Amino acid sequence: MVEPFSDEYLMLMEHKKIPVEAMKKLPQAMNLIKVVPTTYDYLDSDLKKDGFGSRQHWEV
């Protein structure tokens, strides 16, 4: 969870063009959940044309 009205929270509100003053008027702060992936799977059949497997896996 991103702490409401922290620097990160305010940066995300600005990025999404959500007015902070409107958020402060809500009875409860909007919750933001931060997701940090640890692995990625990429599927693309066009990769076979370049000699790669169509499924690529990457661990962070």
Residue pairs with C-beta under 8 A, 6 or more apart in sequence:
1 31
1 32
1 33
1 34
2 8
2 9
2 12
2 32
2 33
2 34
3 9
4 29
4 30
4 31
4 32
5 20
5 23
5 24
5 29
8 34
9 32
10 20
12 32
13 19
13 20
13 23
14 20
23 29
23 30
37 60
38 59
38 60
39 57
39 58
39 59
39 60
40 57
40 58
40 60
41 55
41 56
41 57
42 55
42 56
42 57
42 58
43 54
43 55
43 56
44 54
44 56
45 54
47 53
47 54
47 56
48 54
